[in-house]
Amino acid sequence: MRKIKHILITSDSKTFDPVEAWCALQSIGLTRTSQIQTTPILNHEIPATDWIFFSSPRGAALYVKNYPIKAKKIAVYGQGTQAEIIKANYRIDFIGKTDESSSTLGRHFANQIGPEETVLFPLSDRSLKSIFKEISPKQRVEIKTYHTGLTPTQFDNSPSIILFTSPSNFESYTSVNPIDPTTLIVAIGSSTEKKIARKYKVDFVLETPTSQAFITLLESI
């Protein structure tokens, strides 16, 4: 395994707790800090729909705190998002698998909904809508319910590896930090990869945003 001194993950999600335990066993330094901040966009009129789809823990938490769920069924993507909805005492009808790409997940969800059913997608104002593109425009209701702001942290030293969890996290981090040529860049998903590739070489791409997928990659380096 390549000598790894320090890893940066641009997310403070509990999803990556196992990575912290793995790094401790390997005596590898780890920093987990999001480079973005989310705030609610208020005063929307929420329509009644057949489904509502939550794609991120932050988005789900902000939505249930500020808006009612009028949909008959709830769909989520990822364990973190699932946990937020369960914490709010709602029942979940569809859970997207984190071992699938965004486009594959979108197709699987599209197969779960009826041809006349409608789906509300609460979105960030920076959303790339990679999952939602698989759903017919006639069935989609998209409302920007939260704002994603850049909150970069300046670091004195370059990590051995950076795991960028979203395009916005990459944009925020690089607004104040150069990336050393020796740093390995790992992107989650094709959208993040494309954003990074405009400026830097992407060394690895994870289609699945899980601790195990990242740990498996680390063990192979």
Rosetta blueprint (number, residue, H / E / L):
1 M L
2 R L
3 K L
4 I L
5 K L
6 H E
7 I E
8 L E
9 I E
10 T L
11 S L
12 D L
13 S L
14 K H
15 T H
16 F H
17 D H
18 P H
19 V H
20 E H
21 A H
22 W H
23 C H
24 A H
25 L H
26 Q H
27 S L
28 I L
29 G E
30 L E
31 T E
32 R E
33 T L
34 S L
35 Q L
36 I E
37 Q E
38 T E
39 T E
40 P E
41 I L
42 L L
43 N L
44 H L
45 E L
46 I L
47 P L
48 A L
49 T L
50 D L
51 W E
52 I E
53 F E
54 F E
55 S L
56 S L
57 P H
58 R H
59 G H
60 A H
61 A H
62 L H
63 Y H
64 V H
65 K H
66 N H
67 Y L
68 P L
69 I L
70 K L
71 A L
72 K L
73 K E
74 I E
75 A E
76 V E
77 Y E
78 G L
79 Q H
80 G H
81 T H
82 Q H
83 A H
84 E H
85 I H
86 I H
87 K H
88 A L
89 N L
90 Y L
91 R L
92 I L
93 D L
94 F E
95 I E
96 G E
97 K L
98 T L
99 D L
100 E L
101 S L
102 S H
103 S H
104 T H
105 L H
106 G H
107 R H
108 H H
109 F H
110 A H
111 N L
112 Q L
113 I L
114 G L
115 P L
116 E L
117 E L
118 T L
119 V E
120 L E
121 F E
122 P E
123 L E
124 S E
125 D L
126 R L
127 S L
128 L L
129 K L
130 S L
131 I L
132 F H
133 K H
134 E H
135 I L
136 S L
137 P L
138 K L
139 Q L
140 R E
141 V E
142 E E
143 I E
144 K E
145 T E
146 Y E
147 H E
148 T E
149 G E
150 L E
151 T L
152 P L
153 T L
154 Q L
155 F L
156 D L
157 N L
158 S L
159 P L
160 S L
161 I E
162 I E
163 L E
164 F E
165 T L
166 S L
167 P H
168 S H
169 N H
170 F H
171 E H
172 S H
173 Y H
174 T H
175 S L
176 V L
177 N L
178 P L
179 I L
180 D L
181 P L
182 T L
183 T L
184 L E
185 I E
186 V E
187 A E
188 I E
189 G H
190 S H
191 S H
192 T H
193 E H
194 K H
195 K H
196 I H
197 A H
198 R L
199 K L
200 Y L
201 K L
202 V L
203 D L
204 F E
205 V E
206 L E
207 E L
208 T L
209 P L
210 T L
211 S H
212 Q H
213 A H
214 F H
215 I H
216 T H
217 L H
218 L H
219 E H
220 S H
221 I L
